């Protein structure tokens, strides 16, 4: 798994929940020069790897470039799952498994929760859960 920076709470949640190897030497938010070297080193190691989980489109793309440079084939030798706020990664490489996230829905909910907390502090906090889902259209030409 390519985790976000450890200072971000969702990074700690991903790591604790996944119980997978976490890429060392880089994270999903590092710039290309630093991050690109970490997956390159990992793909050159003799320890087998059959999948990648990444929280960002950019780290998914850098990972694909690294695995192709190592002679691995996406969707055959190795699978990749990535979150995406807009439908892009499937256009870049169709075998990527994309989980759509909706930042507008989350932002709207957070704004409502803050307003409720201010206006009605005696009420319990608002809570919601959004389920991950596959993008509606996997074909960028449809």
QUIRA-V170956 format. One record per residue. N is the residue number from 0. BURIAL is I if it has 24 or more other ideal C-beta (glycine too) atoms within 12 Angstrom, else O. Layout:
n = (N:N)
burial = (BURIAL:BURIAL)
This chain:
n = (0:1:2:3:4:5:6:7:8:9:10:11:12:13:14:15:16:17:18:19:20:21:22:23:24:25:26:27:28:29:30:31:32:33:34:35:36:37:38:39:40:41:42:43:44:45:46:47:48:49:50:51:52:53:54:55:56:57:58:59:60:61:62:63:64:65:66:67:68:69:70:71:72:73:74:75:76:77:78:79:80:81:82:83:84:85:86:87:88:89:90:91:92:93:94:95:96:97:98:99:100:101:102:103:104:105:106:107:108:109:110:111:112:113:114:115:116:117:118:119:120:121:122:123:124:125:126:127:128:129:130:131:132:133:134:135:136:137:138:139:140:141)
burial = (I:I:I:I:O:O:O:O:O:O:I:O:O:I:I:O:O:O:O:O:O:I:I:O:O:I:I:I:O:O:O:O:O:O:I:I:O:I:I:I:O:I:I:O:O:O:O:O:I:O:I:I:I:I:I:I:I:I:I:I:I:I:I:I:I:I:I:I:O:O:O:I:O:I:O:O:O:I:I:I:I:I:I:I:O:O:I:O:I:I:O:I:I:O:I:I:I:I:I:I:I:O:O:O:O:O:O:O:O:O:O:O:O:O:O:O:O:O:O:O:O:O:O:O:O:O:O:O:O:O:O:O:O:O:I:O:O:O:O:O:O:O)
